[in-house]
């Protein structure tokens, strides 16, 4: 991504700033067929456990379906922006803030989702 900043290099104009460096870390394995592995039919059951908010059952359900280490076909589905947006929109229909829910699961229940 180019941030569009024009810089002068040794008196010559016209260069642009390089993109931000990418953080080094463990490689993330994404689902090979997100339209199937990250479908509403697959993600709804683990999310149903969360309609009353963060709890051990809710966070365990999300962890087993979405966490990188879960081994589930749906692991890392939230890495896809369209899937994450679908989850956010679906949760909003139940007056839930999905991002807040995920943060509560991380902070209070040790979730890695």
N, C-alpha and C positions, 0 to 999 in steps of 0.2 A: 504494500500500500504506500502510495506516495503522498506525503503531506503537503506537497506543493510549495514548500519554502524555497525561494531562490537564494542561492548563496554565491559568493564570489570566491573563486579559488585562484590564488596567485594573480589577482588583478583581472581575471577573466570571468565574465558573468555567464549565466545560463545553466549552471548545474542545479540539481535538486537534492534535497536531503534524502538519504537512504531511509528505507522503512525501519520501524522500530525493530530491535533485535528480538527474536523469538526466544522465550525462556526455554532453557534445557530442562528436560525432565523425562520421566518414563513415557514410552510410546503408548498411545491410547489405541486400543483395538475397537474399531467401530463395527456395528452390524453390517454385513455384506448386502442385505436386502431390507433397507429400512422401511420400505412400503409395507412389507409383511411383518418383519420383526418388531417394528415400532408402531404398529397400527393401533387404532383406538381399541379394537377388540383385545389386543394383547396388554395394553397399558391400563385399561379401565379397572380390571379386578384388583391390582395392587393399590390403585388410587382410591378405590371405594373404602378401603380400611381407614382412610384419612378424612372422611367427610366431617368427623367431629373434632378434627384438629390433630396436632402431633401427639402421639402416644407410643408406647412400646410396640403395640401391634401395627400401627400405621408405619412407623419408621422401619420395623423389621420387614414389612411387606415391600416397601420401596427398596430397601437394601437388597433383598433377595431377587428383585426383578431388574434393578437399574444400576447397582453398584458395579464398578469396574472389575472387582474381584469376585463377583457373584457367579460367573460362569454361565449366566443365563443368556439366551439368544438376544434378549432385549437390553443387555448391559450396555451402558453408554448411549442409549437412545436420546437422552437429553442433550447430547452434544450436537444434535441436529437442530438448528434454529427453528425450523418449521414444526418439529415435534415438540420442542420446549414451548413454543407459542401455543400450540394446541392444548398442551397440559395447562398452561396459564389460563387460557380462555375457558377450558372445561372446568377448572377449579373455581373460576370467578362465577360460573353459573350456580355454584353452591355457596357463594359468599366466602370463599377461601382464597387467601393469598398464597399461591403455591410457592413462591420464592421464600416467603416468611416461614412456611411450613418446612421447606427443605433446610433452611438455616436452623430452625428449632431442632430438627432431627439431628443435624450435625452437632449442635452445641449441647443438647440435653440427652441425646441417645447414642452419640458416637457414630452416627451414620457417615458413610463416605460418598453418598450420592451427591 
